[in-house]
Amino acid sequence: MDFLLAFVITGLAATSGWIVWGVYRAVRARTLRRHELALAREHELTERQRLELRERELADEVYRDFTERHPPDSATPPR
């Protein structure tokens, strides 16, 4: 019985470093993945805002172009 107990304790001592290393790697990978997902969400939000801003700029450009090509006629009453 003492031999079996010594064998189990020796086995745990020999593999505990690997167990700790595996747990560390799993926790680190999970943390890194969360960080990457947060960065991806921020990037997506920034890209959406950039596209919305570009859409507004294009609308303003079209409006300015239209008003330059068709100035308000003084003979027609404003609506």
N, CA and C of each residue as an Amber inpcrd file, in Angstrom:
protein
   237
   0.8210000  -1.1840000   0.0000000   0.0000000   0.0000000   0.0000000
   0.8680000   1.2520000   0.0000000   1.9600000   1.2080000   0.7780000
   2.8600000   2.3620000   0.8030000   3.4830000   2.5950000  -0.5720000
   3.7890000   1.5000000  -1.2690000   4.3770000   1.6350000  -2.5980000
   3.3940000   2.3070000  -3.5550000   2.1310000   1.9090000  -3.4760000
   1.1010000   2.4900000  -4.3470000   0.9200000   3.9710000  -4.0480000
   0.8920000   4.3310000  -2.7690000   0.7560000   5.7260000  -2.3870000
   1.9650000   6.5330000  -2.8680000   3.1490000   5.9990000  -2.7060000
   4.3590000   6.6780000  -3.1750000   4.3340000   6.8130000  -4.6980000
   3.8590000   5.7960000  -5.3890000   3.7570000   5.8380000  -6.8500000
   2.7910000   6.9250000  -7.3000000   1.6440000   7.0310000  -6.6430000
   0.6550000   8.0570000  -6.9840000   1.2090000   9.4510000  -6.7000000
   1.8420000   9.6420000  -5.5680000   2.4020000  10.9520000  -5.2180000
   3.5090000  11.3360000  -6.2010000   4.3580000  10.3800000  -6.5670000
   5.4210000  10.6530000  -7.5390000   4.8200000  10.9990000  -8.9000000
   3.7920000  10.2890000  -9.2890000   3.1330000  10.5790000 -10.5710000
   2.5160000  11.9700000 -10.5820000   1.8670000  12.3460000  -9.4840000
   1.2800000  13.6900000  -9.3980000   2.3600000  14.7670000  -9.4200000
   3.4550000  14.5260000  -8.7200000   4.5470000  15.4980000  -8.7060000
   5.1600000  15.6400000 -10.0920000   5.2490000  14.5580000 -10.8130000
   5.8520000  14.5900000 -12.1420000   4.9450000  15.2620000 -13.1640000
   3.6390000  15.1070000 -13.0050000   2.7170000  15.6570000 -14.0020000
   2.0960000  16.9820000 -13.5940000   2.3100000  17.4230000 -12.3740000
   1.6490000  18.6590000 -11.9370000   2.1410000  19.8670000 -12.7260000
   3.4070000  19.8430000 -13.1220000   3.9210000  20.9430000 -13.9380000
   3.2030000  21.0230000 -15.2740000   2.9560000  19.8580000 -15.8730000
   2.2430000  19.8310000 -17.1410000   0.7910000  20.2590000 -16.9700000
   0.2000000  19.8710000 -15.8580000  -1.1870000  20.2570000 -15.5970000
  -1.2840000  21.7700000 -15.4220000  -0.3780000  22.3250000 -14.6370000
  -0.3600000  23.7790000 -14.4350000  -0.1140000  24.4880000 -15.7570000
   0.8230000  23.9810000 -16.5540000   1.1170000  24.5900000 -17.8450000
  -0.1090000  24.5440000 -18.7610000  -0.8100000  23.4340000 -18.7670000
  -2.0150000  23.3000000 -19.5960000  -3.1180000  24.2490000 -19.1550000
  -3.3140000  24.3650000 -17.8510000  -4.3310000  25.2900000 -17.3380000
  -3.9560000  26.7260000 -17.6870000  -2.6680000  27.0450000 -17.5170000
  -2.2000000  28.3920000 -17.8620000  -2.4510000  28.6990000 -19.3370000
  -2.1200000  27.7620000 -20.2070000  -2.3190000  27.9700000 -21.6430000
  -3.7970000  28.1210000 -21.9820000  -4.6510000  27.3440000 -21.3390000
  -6.0840000  27.4360000 -21.6070000  -6.6400000  28.7870000 -21.1650000
  -6.2440000  29.2350000 -19.9920000  -6.7060000  30.5330000 -19.4980000
  -6.1740000  31.6530000 -20.3810000  -4.9220000  31.5590000 -20.7610000
  -4.3170000  32.5890000 -21.6250000  -5.0010000  32.6300000 -22.9910000
  -5.2870000  31.4700000 -23.5550000  -5.9560000  31.4120000 -24.8540000
  -7.3600000  32.0090000 -24.7630000  -8.0530000  31.7160000 -23.6830000
  -9.4010000  32.2490000 -23.5060000  -9.3630000  33.7690000 -23.3680000
  -8.4230000  34.2800000 -22.5930000  -8.2820000  35.7220000 -22.4110000
  -7.9230000  36.3970000 -23.7340000  -7.0030000  35.7910000 -24.4680000
  -6.6030000  36.3370000 -25.7570000  -7.7810000  36.3480000 -26.7270000
  -8.5650000  35.3070000 -26.7310000  -9.7360000  35.2240000 -27.6180000
 -10.7490000  36.3040000 -27.2630000 -10.9850000  36.5270000 -25.9840000
 -11.9080000  37.5890000 -25.5730000 -11.4040000  38.9490000 -26.0350000
 -10.1020000  39.1620000 -25.9030000  -9.5150000  40.4220000 -26.3300000
  -9.6730000  40.6030000 -27.8470000  -9.4140000  39.5470000 -28.6060000
  -9.5660000  39.6220000 -30.0600000 -11.0060000  39.9020000 -30.4510000
 -11.9610000  39.2890000 -29.7690000 -13.3690000  39.5420000 -30.0700000
 -13.7570000  40.9810000 -29.7550000 -13.2400000  41.5170000 -28.6540000
 -13.5190000  42.9090000 -28.3100000 -12.9380000  43.8440000 -29.3650000
 -11.7290000  43.5620000 -29.8250000 -11.1270000  44.3740000 -30.8830000
 -11.9280000  44.2750000 -32.1790000 -12.3970000  43.0920000 -32.4990000
 -13.1910000  42.9160000 -33.7210000 -14.5010000  43.6980000 -33.6300000
 -15.1380000  43.6730000 -32.4540000 -16.3790000  44.4480000 -32.2770000
 -16.1080000  45.9420000 -32.4500000 -15.0340000  46.4350000 -31.8480000
 -14.6790000  47.8470000 -31.9760000 -14.3720000  48.2110000 -33.4250000
 -13.6800000  47.3290000 -34.1150000 -13.3580000  47.5780000 -35.5130000
 -14.6340000  47.6430000 -36.3560000 -15.5470000  46.7430000 -36.1140000
 -16.8190000  46.7250000 -36.8490000 -17.6130000  47.9980000 -36.5840000
 -17.6640000  48.4180000 -35.3340000 -18.3860000  49.6450000 -34.9850000
 -17.7460000  50.8560000 -35.6530000 -16.4420000  50.9240000 -35.6340000
 -15.7280000  52.0320000 -36.2720000 -15.9700000  52.0360000 -37.7790000
 -15.9510000  50.8600000 -38.3810000 -16.1810000  50.7660000 -39.8200000
 -17.6060000  51.2100000 -40.1770000 -18.5770000  50.8240000 -39.3760000
 -19.9610000  51.2620000 -39.6160000 -20.0800000  52.7750000 -39.5110000
 -19.4600000  53.3530000 -38.4950000 -19.5070000  54.8050000 -38.3310000
 -18.8170000  55.5080000 -39.4940000 -17.7110000  54.9640000 -39.9600000
 -17.0060000  55.5530000 -41.0920000 -17.8710000  55.5130000 -42.3520000
 -18.5520000  54.3870000 -42.5740000 -19.4170000  54.2670000 -43.7470000
 -20.6230000  55.2010000 -43.6530000 -21.1980000  55.3480000 -42.4640000
 -22.3220000  56.2680000 -42.2970000 -21.8770000  57.7050000 -42.5430000
 -20.6960000  58.0600000 -42.0680000 -20.1670000  59.4000000 -42.3050000
 -19.9400000  59.6230000 -43.8010000 -19.3920000  58.6370000 -44.4660000
 -19.1710000  58.7540000 -45.9140000 -20.5050000  58.9010000 -46.6460000
 -21.5180000  58.1750000 -46.2090000 -22.8460000  58.2750000 -46.8190000
 -23.3950000  59.6940000 -46.6630000 -23.2490000  60.2840000 -45.4820000
 -23.7060000  61.6610000 -45.2600000 -22.9190000  62.6460000 -46.1200000
 -21.6070000  62.4290000 -46.2200000 -20.7850000  63.3080000 -47.0550000
 -21.2360000  63.2520000 -48.5140000 -21.5360000  62.0500000 -49.0080000
 -22.0080000  61.9230000 -50.3810000 -23.3550000  62.6030000 -50.5740000
 -24.2390000  62.4730000 -49.6000000 -25.5380000  63.1350000 -49.6870000
 -25.3610000  64.6490000 -49.6990000 -24.4860000  65.1630000 -48.8690000
 -24.2120000  66.6040000 -48.8660000 -23.6330000  67.0510000 -50.2010000
 -22.7390000  66.2500000 -50.7630000 -22.1310000  66.5840000 -52.0410000
 -23.1790000  66.6180000 -53.1570000 -24.0760000  65.6470000 -53.1520000
 -25.1520000  65.6220000 -54.1500000 -26.0530000  66.8380000 -53.9760000
 -26.3840000  67.1770000 -52.7450000 -27.2360000  68.3400000 -52.4880000
 -26.5540000  69.6230000 -52.9640000 -25.2790000  69.7940000 -52.6240000
 -24.5570000  71.0010000 -53.0520000 -24.4660000  71.0740000 -54.5740000
 -24.2150000  69.9510000 -55.2050000 -24.1460000  69.9220000 -56.6640000
 -25.4890000  70.3080000 -57.2720000 -26.5670000  69.7780000 -56.7160000
 -27.9000000  70.0930000 -57.2290000 -28.2130000  71.5760000 -57.0590000
 -27.8910000  72.1420000 -55.8860000 -28.2090000  73.5550000 -55.6640000
 -27.3390000  74.4660000 -56.5200000 -26.1210000  74.0260000 -56.8480000
 -25.2820000  74.8330000 -57.7350000 -25.7870000  74.7850000 -59.1700000
 -26.2810000  73.6570000 -59.6040000 -26.7660000  73.5180000 -60.9790000
 -28.1510000  74.1390000 -61.1570000 -28.9490000  74.0980000 -60.1120000
 -30.3090000  74.6330000 -60.1780000 -30.4950000  75.6670000 -59.0740000
 -30.0190000  76.8870000 -59.2920000 -30.2000000  77.8970000 -58.2460000
 -31.6820000  78.2160000 -58.0750000 -32.0590000  78.6600000 -56.9060000
 -33.4790000  78.9700000 -56.6940000 -33.8980000  80.0970000 -57.6400000
 -35.0200000  79.8840000 -58.2510000 -35.5410000  80.8720000 -59.2000000
 -36.3080000  81.9250000 -58.4180000 -35.9690000  83.1830000 -58.6470000
 -36.6290000  84.2600000 -57.9010000 -38.0580000  84.4640000 -58.3530000
 -38.4310000  83.9590000 -59.5750000 -39.7770000  84.1460000 -60.0670000
 -40.7580000  83.1820000 -59.4340000 -40.2820000  82.0360000 -58.9740000
 -41.2080000  81.0690000 -58.3780000 -41.2360000  81.2550000 -56.8780000
 -42.3990000  81.2080000 -56.2790000 -42.4820000  81.3650000 -54.8110000
 -41.8850000  80.1630000 -54.1040000 -41.2710000  80.3740000 -52.9530000
 -40.7140000  79.2280000 -52.2000000 -41.8190000  78.3250000 -51.6840000
 -41.5400000  77.1100000 -51.5550000 -42.5380000  76.1370000 -51.0630000
 -42.4490000  75.9480000 -49.5970000
